[in-house]
Structure formats: structure tokens, C-alpha cells
Amino acid sequence: MRYRKSITLAICLLWLISACANTFASELSVSAGSTAVQTGDTVEVSVTVTGKEMAVAEGVFDYDPALLTYKESDGGAADGFINLISAEKNGSSTLMCKIVFEAIGSGEAVVNVSIERILNYDGDQLDGAKGSTTVSVSAAPVEATPTPVPVDYSKTGVKAQNITDAPSEMYIWRSLENVTIPSKYEETETTYHDETVMGAVIKDSNAPELLYLSDAAGENAAYYIYDRASDTLYPYRTISSVLKAYILLQPDSGVQIPAGFTQSSLTVGEKEITAWKSQDAQGDVYLVYGRDPQGEIGFFAYDPEGESVQRYATLPARPVLPELTPSPTNAPVEEAPVEKPAVEDQSNALVHIGEDAVTLQKMVFWGICGFAALMFVLFLVSVISHAIEKKQRRRRAAERRAARDAMKRQGLDG
């Protein structure tokens, strides 16, 4: 009788131990959506933790960076870390996440997952678990790149006539596909010598019409300005001054060249442009003929050293700069007064160039200040929003811990 009681007691103890072990046990499943992929393919790995009334599961994972590269994740994972949280009351029996990789190298890619800490809803710690999955990555087949058939624009294009500065026979392209359209211009269908081609225009403006030309092999391709009145083509070129861009034009026979200027050439940005040159007491003066952003066409004074452009008006002669002669020792030096040349009215210019400073118009200045203030406000709002969100996360975590501690104390008091 005595031995029978001892055996019964031992069986009861074994049953309680088994029940406690089952209560705090957990399992981990790691699987890949496809176990055989090619380089460049996406690899999706699912991580599933099962247990009783789980609230939090934390762990890590690793992989071979020569074979896989981390792309994104869903459900509480980041690159190398796993943090799964249950939003259900009394916890959850299943916590899972998905990790997405890109296969970048050939070989056996192993993803190892280790769940190191699991807490149930009561705050009790469950056993951790480990798991892994293997994905076989093979090299993607290399497709033979077909040799492109060279385009003969002498057959597909339209032969251009009356061209200025043409390196060879040039042909107008019928299509502007894969060709960058200049700023503010848009593609349009037009005609050239009764042939349909694609050109670029700025609608409802006096901006010149552009056609795209190249030689028969497609070399020396560039936009050309098409002057329909004279049936001529010449290179489309621009010069810039601070924030403005000017389109260079060729004056027709009705345009009068300013007195004292003769046609010349000028190199701007490694390209040679047509200019008109004169000289005064201080050196060379250059004029260019073109169209400003407001649509005004005429001559503009160009400064090669400062790369600045100004509307041309009849300028007064600049005086010869005086040369100072050496003065006797200890004798005071008197500088000859230099008369300031008249400065053209620049009230309509975007930038005023004065003797001591460069001043932006008030509208541009306040616009820049407003933009800077807006960016600062957006940055400040982002920082405050991030701080509030972080504070709310801490408060929710504290509430959960307080709830768990309260439940524990109720269990102890009971």
C-alpha cells in the first residue's frame, strides 16, 4: 500500500512537469517561397513562431551577403533583426513575418533564424527556438545581345538644304523618340519641303522652330533652328547669364548692325558662336543677336570674362584708365579722379550688377526667403511628429508593462 501511494505521487509529479513544459514550449518554422531561383530573382522567406498566448517574440537572422541582399520585410522584421508583437488580447498563438531578399550570387544561400526571447501575455518567458532554410541560387542565363542594325538616315530622314556650319551632308530626323526636348519646348509634327517630320516648338510664342539633324550615320546629331522665311538652317545654341538663357539667332538682311561693330566669332562653352566685335579704350566689346526668355529679339552685350549678358543700348565711350606715375619719396600720391561710365538701366533685369555687389530683385529675394522658411517649417514639423510618435510608443509600452505587472500581483495576491 505504501509503494502504491509513492508510485501515484511520482506519476502526478511527472504529469505536472509535462504540463508545465508544454505550457512554456514554442516552435519556429522558417520556409522559403521557392528553394531554387536564379540571380536577380526575389526570395521570400516566411518566419512563423507558434506558442501559447505569446505577446512578444524577439530574435535575429543572418544570411550570406555574397548570395543574398536584403530588400524589405513585413510583420516586424528589419535587416538582421526580428521583433514580433501581438496586438490581440491575451496574446496570440502564432506570430509571423516575411523577409524579402534579392539573389545576387550563385550557390547555396542559407538563412538562419534564432528566436531568443519569447514572452507570453502574463510576462512569463517561453523557450526560444532556432530554424533555417536553404535556397539554391543559380546564375541567370545570359541572353545574347542582338547587334543593332545601324540606321541610315540618308534613307530614313529628309535631306537638309541651306545649312550653316554643317560638317557634312545632314538629314532631318522624322522622329524625336529617345531625343531630349529642350526646356519649355514640346514635340510637334511639322513639314519641311513637303515632307512630314517631327520638330520642337514653344506654342504661342515667337521662339524659333527646331529640327533635329545628323549625318547619314547618326553622328554630329543636334538641334538646328529652321528659318522658314529664308529656308535656312543653323545650329541651335544658347548662352546663359545667371538665371537667364538666351537663344542665339541669325539676323536677316533687314537687321541693322550697330555702328562700329564687325562680324566676328566667339568661343562659348567650347562652341564657336557668331558675334559682332568692337573696341574702345578699355578693350573688346562683343554683341550677340538672339531672343531673351521674355521673347524680346535683338542685340545683347556679352562679357566673355564674367559670362554675363545685358540688353544692348548705345553705350557711351568708356574712358581710358589712368596710369599712375611714381611719386617722389615721402611725397603724397594724388590719384587722378576716374569718371564712372554711365550704366544702362537694368530695372527689368533679373540680376543688377553694381559697383560693389550683385543684388537680386525683391520678388526673387523674397521668393528665396519664403522657400527657405517653408523648408525649415517642414523640417521642424517632421522632427516634432517623430518625437510625438516616439513618446506615444513609449507610453503604450509602459501601459502594457503596467497591465502585466498588475495581473502578476493579482495572481500572487490570489
C-alpha positions as CSV (number, residue, x, y, z in Angstrom):
1,M,0.0,0.0,0.0
2,R,2.8,2.3,0.8
3,Y,4.6,1.7,-2.5
4,R,1.3,2.2,-4.4
5,K,1.0,5.7,-2.9
6,S,4.6,6.6,-3.9
7,I,4.0,5.4,-7.5
8,T,0.8,7.5,-7.7
9,L,2.6,10.6,-6.3
10,A,5.5,10.2,-8.9
11,I,3.1,9.9,-11.8
12,C,1.3,13.1,-10.7
13,L,4.6,15.0,-10.4
14,L,5.6,13.7,-13.9
15,W,2.3,14.9,-15.3
16,L,2.7,18.4,-13.8
17,I,6.2,18.7,-15.1
18,S,5.0,17.7,-18.6
19,A,2.1,20.1,-18.4
20,C,4.4,23.0,-17.4
21,A,6.8,22.1,-20.2
22,N,4.0,22.1,-22.8
23,T,2.8,25.5,-21.4
24,F,6.1,27.2,-21.9
25,A,7.1,25.4,-25.2
26,S,7.3,27.2,-28.6
27,E,8.1,26.2,-32.1
28,L,9.8,28.0,-35.1
29,S,9.2,27.5,-38.7
30,V,11.4,29.0,-41.5
31,S,10.5,28.4,-45.1
32,A,11.3,30.0,-48.5
33,G,8.7,30.7,-51.2
34,S,11.0,29.0,-53.7
35,T,14.0,26.9,-52.9
36,A,15.5,27.2,-56.4
37,V,16.0,30.6,-58.0
38,Q,18.2,32.5,-60.4
39,T,20.3,35.6,-59.8
40,G,18.2,38.6,-60.0
41,D,15.1,36.8,-58.6
42,T,13.2,37.7,-55.5
43,V,13.5,35.3,-52.5
44,E,10.7,35.5,-49.9
45,V,11.3,33.8,-46.5
46,S,8.5,33.3,-44.0
47,V,9.2,33.1,-40.3
48,T,6.5,31.7,-38.1
49,V,6.6,31.3,-34.3
50,T,3.9,29.2,-32.5
51,G,3.2,29.1,-28.8
52,K,0.6,29.8,-26.2
53,E,-0.6,33.3,-25.5
54,M,2.5,34.9,-27.0
55,A,2.8,38.7,-26.7
56,V,6.4,39.3,-27.9
57,A,9.0,37.3,-29.8
58,E,12.5,38.7,-30.5
59,G,15.4,37.3,-32.3
60,V,17.9,37.7,-35.2
61,F,18.6,36.2,-38.6
62,D,21.7,36.1,-40.8
63,Y,22.5,35.2,-44.4
64,D,25.4,35.2,-46.9
65,P,25.6,38.8,-48.3
66,A,27.6,37.4,-51.3
67,L,24.5,35.4,-52.3
68,L,21.5,37.5,-51.0
69,T,20.8,41.1,-50.4
70,Y,18.1,42.3,-48.0
71,K,15.3,44.3,-49.8
72,E,12.4,44.7,-47.4
73,S,10.3,42.9,-44.7
74,D,6.8,42.8,-43.3
75,G,5.4,42.0,-39.9
76,G,8.1,43.3,-37.6
77,A,11.5,42.4,-39.2
78,A,14.4,44.6,-40.2
79,D,17.7,43.7,-41.8
80,G,19.1,41.2,-39.3
81,F,16.5,41.6,-36.5
82,I,13.1,40.2,-35.7
83,N,10.7,41.9,-33.3
84,L,7.2,40.3,-33.4
85,I,4.4,41.8,-31.2
86,S,0.8,40.5,-30.8
87,A,-2.0,43.1,-30.8
88,E,-4.6,40.6,-29.6
89,K,-5.9,40.5,-26.1
90,N,-4.4,37.6,-24.0
91,G,-1.7,37.2,-26.7
92,S,-1.6,35.1,-29.9
93,S,-0.7,31.5,-30.7
94,T,1.0,32.5,-33.9
95,L,3.5,35.3,-34.7
96,M,5.0,35.6,-38.2
97,C,6.9,37.9,-40.5
98,K,8.1,37.9,-44.1
99,I,11.6,38.8,-45.2
100,V,12.3,39.6,-48.9
101,F,15.8,39.2,-50.4
102,E,17.3,39.5,-53.9
103,A,19.5,36.7,-55.2
104,I,22.8,38.3,-56.4
105,G,25.2,35.3,-56.4
106,S,25.3,31.6,-57.3
107,G,25.4,29.0,-54.5
108,E,23.5,27.6,-51.6
109,A,22.1,30.5,-49.7
110,V,21.2,29.7,-46.1
111,V,19.0,31.9,-44.0
112,N,19.4,31.2,-40.2
113,V,16.8,32.4,-37.8
114,S,17.1,32.4,-34.0
115,I,14.2,33.5,-31.7
116,E,16.0,34.2,-28.5
117,R,13.2,35.7,-26.3
118,I,9.5,35.0,-26.2
119,L,7.1,36.4,-23.6
120,N,3.5,35.4,-23.1
121,Y,0.7,37.8,-22.2
122,D,1.4,37.2,-18.4
123,G,5.0,38.2,-18.8
124,D,6.3,34.6,-18.5
125,Q,9.2,33.7,-20.7
126,L,8.8,30.8,-23.2
127,D,11.6,28.7,-24.6
128,G,13.4,30.1,-27.7
129,A,13.8,28.3,-30.9
130,K,16.1,28.1,-34.0
131,G,15.4,27.3,-37.6
132,S,16.8,27.8,-41.1
133,T,16.0,27.4,-44.8
134,T,18.2,26.9,-47.8
135,V,17.7,28.4,-51.3
136,S,19.7,27.2,-54.3
137,V,20.7,30.2,-56.4
138,S,22.0,29.6,-60.0
139,A,23.3,32.1,-62.5
140,A,20.7,33.5,-64.8
141,P,21.3,32.6,-68.5
142,V,23.0,35.4,-70.4
143,E,20.9,36.4,-73.4
144,A,22.9,37.2,-76.5
145,T,22.6,40.9,-77.2
146,P,21.5,41.4,-80.8
147,T,23.8,43.6,-82.8
148,P,21.8,46.7,-83.6
149,V,21.3,47.4,-87.3
150,P,22.8,50.8,-88.0
151,V,20.3,53.4,-89.2
152,D,21.0,55.0,-92.5
153,Y,19.4,58.5,-92.1
154,S,20.0,59.2,-95.7
155,K,17.2,56.8,-96.4
156,T,15.0,57.3,-93.3
157,G,15.5,61.0,-93.0
158,V,15.0,64.1,-95.1
159,K,18.0,65.8,-96.7
160,A,18.5,69.2,-95.3
161,Q,19.4,72.2,-97.5
162,N,20.8,75.6,-97.0
163,I,22.6,74.7,-93.7
164,T,25.1,77.0,-91.9
165,D,28.1,75.3,-90.3
166,A,27.2,71.8,-91.5
167,P,30.1,69.3,-91.1
168,S,28.8,67.1,-93.9
169,E,25.6,66.2,-95.7
170,M,22.9,66.4,-93.0
171,Y,19.5,64.8,-92.7
172,I,16.4,65.8,-90.7
173,W,15.0,63.0,-88.4
174,R,11.4,62.1,-88.9
175,S,11.0,61.1,-85.2
176,L,12.3,62.5,-81.9
177,E,11.9,59.3,-80.0
178,N,14.6,59.0,-77.4
179,V,15.7,62.5,-78.1
180,T,15.7,65.1,-75.3
181,I,13.4,68.0,-75.9
182,P,14.9,71.4,-74.9
183,S,13.4,73.1,-71.9
184,K,9.9,74.8,-72.5
185,Y,9.8,73.2,-76.0
186,E,7.4,70.4,-77.0
187,E,7.3,67.9,-79.8
188,T,5.1,68.7,-82.8
189,E,4.5,67.5,-86.3
190,T,5.7,69.8,-89.0
191,T,6.7,69.9,-92.6
192,Y,10.0,70.5,-94.4
193,H,9.9,70.8,-98.2
194,D,6.6,69.0,-98.3
195,E,8.0,66.2,-96.1
196,T,6.4,65.3,-92.7
197,V,9.0,65.4,-89.8
198,M,8.9,66.0,-86.1
199,G,10.1,69.2,-84.7
200,A,10.1,71.2,-81.4
201,V,8.3,74.5,-80.8
202,I,7.1,76.7,-77.9
203,K,3.5,77.3,-78.7
204,D,2.0,80.8,-78.8
205,S,5.4,82.4,-78.9
206,N,8.0,83.8,-81.3
207,A,10.5,81.2,-80.3
208,P,12.4,79.6,-83.3
209,E,11.3,76.3,-84.6
210,L,13.8,73.4,-84.1
211,L,14.5,70.4,-86.2
212,Y,16.9,67.5,-85.3
213,L,19.7,66.8,-87.8
214,S,22.6,64.3,-88.1
215,D,24.7,62.9,-90.8
216,A,23.8,59.6,-92.6
217,A,25.4,57.5,-89.8
218,G,23.7,59.4,-87.0
219,E,26.8,61.3,-85.9
220,N,27.0,65.0,-85.2
221,A,23.4,65.0,-84.2
222,A,22.0,68.3,-82.8
223,Y,19.1,70.6,-83.0
224,Y,19.0,73.3,-85.7
225,I,16.9,76.4,-86.0
226,Y,14.7,76.4,-89.1
227,D,14.0,79.8,-90.5
228,R,11.1,79.2,-92.9
229,A,11.2,82.8,-94.3
230,S,14.7,82.3,-95.7
231,D,14.5,78.5,-95.9
232,T,17.8,78.2,-93.9
233,L,19.0,76.0,-91.1
234,Y,21.7,76.9,-88.5
235,P,22.8,75.4,-85.2
236,Y,20.6,75.9,-82.1
237,R,22.8,77.3,-79.4
238,T,22.2,79.2,-76.2
239,I,24.2,81.4,-73.8
240,S,23.3,81.9,-70.2
241,S,23.6,84.8,-67.8
242,V,22.9,84.0,-64.1
243,L,19.4,82.6,-64.3
244,K,18.5,83.5,-67.9
245,A,19.1,81.6,-71.1
246,Y,19.2,83.4,-74.5
247,I,18.6,81.6,-77.8
248,L,21.1,82.8,-80.5
249,L,19.6,83.8,-83.8
250,Q,21.0,84.9,-87.1
251,P,19.8,88.4,-88.1
252,D,18.2,88.7,-91.5
253,S,19.1,91.3,-94.1
254,G,16.7,93.8,-92.6
255,V,18.5,94.0,-89.2
256,Q,21.0,96.9,-89.0
257,I,24.3,96.0,-87.4
258,P,25.2,98.7,-84.7
259,A,27.8,101.2,-86.0
260,G,31.4,100.4,-85.2
261,F,30.8,96.6,-84.9
262,T,32.0,94.0,-87.4
263,Q,31.1,90.3,-87.6
264,S,33.4,88.0,-85.7
265,S,33.3,84.8,-83.8
266,L,33.5,83.9,-80.1
267,T,34.0,80.7,-78.2
268,V,31.4,80.0,-75.5
269,G,31.4,76.7,-73.7
270,E,33.7,75.0,-76.2
271,K,31.4,76.1,-79.1
272,E,32.0,78.8,-81.5
273,I,29.2,81.3,-82.0
274,T,28.7,84.3,-84.3
275,A,29.3,87.7,-82.6
276,W,29.9,91.3,-83.5
277,K,33.1,92.9,-82.2
278,S,34.2,96.5,-81.5
279,Q,36.9,98.1,-79.4
280,D,37.0,101.0,-77.1
281,A,39.6,102.5,-74.8
282,Q,39.4,99.5,-72.4
283,G,39.3,96.6,-74.8
284,D,37.0,94.4,-76.8
285,V,33.2,94.7,-76.8
286,Y,31.0,91.9,-78.1
287,L,27.4,91.8,-79.2
288,V,25.3,88.7,-79.9
289,Y,21.9,88.5,-81.6
290,G,19.2,86.4,-80.0
291,R,16.0,86.1,-78.1
292,D,15.7,86.5,-74.3
293,P,13.3,84.5,-72.1
294,Q,10.7,87.2,-72.4
295,G,10.6,86.9,-76.1
296,E,12.5,90.1,-77.0
297,I,14.7,89.8,-80.0
298,G,17.7,92.0,-80.7
299,F,21.3,92.6,-79.9
300,F,22.7,91.9,-76.4
301,A,26.1,92.8,-74.9
302,Y,28.1,89.8,-73.9
303,D,31.0,89.8,-71.4
304,P,33.2,86.7,-72.0
305,E,35.1,87.1,-68.7
306,G,32.1,87.3,-66.5
307,E,29.8,85.3,-68.8
308,S,27.1,87.9,-68.4
309,V,24.5,89.1,-70.9
310,Q,22.8,92.5,-70.9
311,R,20.3,94.2,-73.2
312,Y,22.3,96.3,-75.7
313,A,21.8,100.0,-76.0
314,T,24.1,102.7,-77.4
315,L,26.8,102.8,-74.8
316,P,28.9,105.8,-74.0
317,A,32.6,105.5,-74.7
318,R,34.5,104.1,-71.8
319,P,37.4,106.3,-70.7
320,V,41.0,105.3,-70.7
321,L,42.0,104.1,-67.3
322,P,44.7,106.5,-66.0
323,E,48.2,105.2,-65.3
324,L,49.8,106.4,-62.0
325,T,53.3,107.7,-62.3
326,P,55.8,107.1,-59.5
327,S,55.9,109.9,-56.9
328,P,58.9,111.2,-55.0
329,T,59.8,109.6,-51.7
330,N,57.6,110.8,-48.9
331,A,55.6,112.8,-51.3
332,P,51.8,112.4,-51.1
333,V,50.3,110.5,-54.0
334,E,47.3,112.1,-55.7
335,E,45.1,109.7,-57.6
336,A,43.5,111.1,-60.7
337,P,39.7,111.0,-60.5
338,V,38.2,108.3,-62.6
339,E,34.9,109.2,-64.1
340,K,32.3,106.4,-63.7
341,P,30.8,105.3,-67.0
342,A,27.1,105.6,-67.4
343,V,25.3,102.3,-66.6
344,E,22.4,101.1,-68.7
345,D,19.0,101.0,-67.0
346,Q,18.6,97.4,-65.7
347,S,15.3,97.8,-63.9
348,N,13.8,94.9,-65.9
349,A,16.8,92.6,-65.4
350,L,16.6,89.7,-63.0
351,V,20.1,90.5,-61.7
352,H,21.5,94.0,-61.2
353,I,25.3,94.2,-61.4
354,G,26.5,97.2,-59.4
355,E,29.9,98.6,-58.4
356,D,30.1,96.8,-55.1
357,A,27.5,94.0,-55.1
358,V,25.1,91.8,-57.1
359,T,21.5,92.4,-55.9
360,L,18.5,90.3,-56.7
361,Q,15.2,91.8,-57.4
362,K,12.9,92.0,-54.4
363,M,10.5,89.4,-55.8
364,V,13.3,86.8,-56.3
365,F,14.8,87.6,-52.9
366,W,11.6,87.2,-51.0
367,G,10.8,84.1,-53.1
368,I,14.1,82.5,-52.0
369,C,13.5,83.6,-48.4
370,G,10.0,82.1,-48.5
371,F,11.2,78.8,-49.9
372,A,13.9,78.6,-47.2
373,A,11.3,79.3,-44.5
374,L,8.9,76.7,-45.9
375,M,11.7,74.0,-45.9
376,F,12.6,74.9,-42.3
377,V,8.9,74.6,-41.2
378,L,8.6,71.2,-42.9
379,F,11.8,70.0,-41.2
380,L,10.5,71.3,-37.8
381,V,7.1,69.6,-38.3
382,S,8.9,66.3,-39.2
383,V,11.1,66.4,-36.0
384,I,8.1,67.2,-33.8
385,S,6.0,64.5,-35.4
386,H,8.7,61.9,-34.9
387,A,9.1,63.0,-31.2
388,I,5.4,62.7,-30.6
389,E,5.2,59.3,-32.2
390,K,8.2,58.0,-30.2
391,K,6.6,59.3,-27.0
392,Q,3.3,57.5,-27.8
393,R,5.2,54.2,-28.4
394,R,6.9,54.5,-25.0
395,R,3.6,55.3,-23.3
396,R,1.8,52.3,-24.9
397,A,4.8,50.0,-23.9
398,A,4.6,51.4,-20.3
399,E,0.9,50.7,-20.2
400,R,1.4,47.1,-21.4
401,R,4.1,46.5,-18.8
402,A,1.9,48.1,-16.1
403,A,-1.0,45.8,-17.1
404,R,1.2,42.7,-17.0
405,D,2.6,43.7,-13.6
406,A,-1.0,44.2,-12.2
407,M,-2.0,40.8,-13.5
408,K,1.0,39.3,-11.8
409,R,0.2,41.0,-8.5
410,Q,-3.4,39.8,-8.7
411,G,-2.1,36.2,-9.2
412,L,0.2,36.5,-6.2
413,D,-2.5,38.0,-4.0
414,G,-4.9,35.3,-5.1
